Amino acid sequence: MLPKKNRLKKNKDFTKVIRQGKFSHSFFLSLKEAKNDLAQTRVGFVVSKKISKKATVRNKIKRWLREAVRANLDKIRSGKDIIFFTKKGIEEKKFWEIKQAVEKLLKKGSL
């Protein structure tokens, strides 16, 4: 579980990152990051109904993404807002594949 201080929750924060952020892409995952005026990094996740109509599948993907980010949280530079967008095909991946994709995207985005 991500600590509360590291969660991106408010709609206006998501909108700000989407408008001002920079994209990095992977095969089944995308990342958009923007600066914030805080001392910590905040992370949000978007898993649309296009991935799966079942909420249980979408929630499992979000839990796996949160755990992958939590494991790398100390390596991420502070003062960033990050949103992970999922793409079709992620529902068939294993946890370790998602974790590797998160690590690659964080390196690619120089975070």
C-alpha positions in Angstrom: 0.0 0.0 0.0 1.3 3.4 -0.9 1.5 5.9 2.0 -1.2 8.6 1.9 1.3 11.4 1.3 2.4 9.6 -1.9 -1.1 9.2 -3.4 -2.5 11.4 -6.2 -6.2 11.6 -5.5 -7.9 14.9 -6.5 -9.3 15.4 -9.9 -7.7 18.8 -10.3 -4.2 17.2 -9.6 -4.9 14.6 -12.3 -6.0 17.3 -14.7 -2.9 19.4 -14.1 -0.6 16.4 -14.7 -2.4 15.4 -17.9 -2.2 19.0 -19.3 1.3 19.9 -18.3 3.1 16.5 -18.0 5.6 14.7 -20.3 4.8 11.2 -21.6 6.9 8.0 -21.6 5.5 4.9 -23.3 5.9 1.1 -22.9 4.1 -1.7 -24.6 1.2 -2.0 -22.1 1.9 1.0 -19.8 2.3 4.8 -20.2 3.6 7.3 -17.7 2.9 11.0 -17.5 4.9 13.2 -15.1 4.8 16.8 -14.0 6.5 18.9 -11.3 4.6 19.7 -8.1 5.4 22.2 -5.4 5.7 19.5 -2.7 8.5 17.7 -1.0 7.2 14.3 -1.9 6.3 12.4 -5.1 2.6 11.6 -5.6 1.5 8.8 -7.9 -1.9 8.0 -9.5 -3.2 5.1 -11.6 -5.7 5.0 -14.5 -7.1 1.6 -15.5 -10.1 2.1 -17.9 -13.0 -0.1 -18.6 -11.4 -0.8 -22.0 -8.9 -3.0 -20.2 -11.6 -5.1 -18.6 -15.3 -4.7 -17.8 -14.7 -6.5 -14.5 -13.9 -4.3 -11.5 -12.0 -7.1 -9.9 -9.5 -7.3 -12.7 -9.0 -3.5 -12.8 -8.5 -3.4 -9.1 -6.0 -6.2 -9.2 -4.0 -4.3 -11.9 -4.0 -1.2 -9.7 -2.9 -3.2 -6.7 0.0 -4.6 -8.7 1.0 -1.2 -10.0 0.9 0.3 -6.5 3.1 -2.4 -5.2 5.6 -2.0 -8.0 5.8 1.8 -7.4 6.0 1.3 -3.6 9.0 -0.9 -4.1 10.7 1.8 -6.1 9.5 4.9 -4.2 12.8 5.6 -2.6 14.5 5.7 -6.0 12.1 8.3 -7.5 13.1 11.9 -7.3 10.9 14.0 -5.0 8.7 16.9 -6.2 6.9 15.0 -9.0 3.3 14.0 -9.8 3.1 10.8 -11.8 0.2 9.1 -13.5 0.4 5.6 -14.9 -2.0 4.8 -17.8 -2.6 1.2 -18.7 -3.1 -0.1 -22.2 -4.8 -3.2 -23.6 -2.8 -6.4 -22.9 -1.8 -5.6 -19.3 -4.5 -7.8 -18.0 -2.7 -10.9 -19.3 0.7 -9.9 -17.8 2.2 -11.4 -14.6 3.2 -9.2 -11.7 6.9 -9.4 -12.4 6.4 -8.2 -16.0 4.4 -5.2 -14.7 7.1 -4.5 -12.1 9.8 -4.5 -14.8 7.7 -2.2 -17.0 7.3 0.2 -14.2 11.0 0.3 -13.4 11.9 0.8 -17.1 9.4 3.6 -17.5 10.8 5.3 -14.4 14.3 5.1 -15.8 13.1 6.2 -19.2 11.4 9.2 -17.7 14.6 10.0 -15.7 12.7 9.8 -12.5 
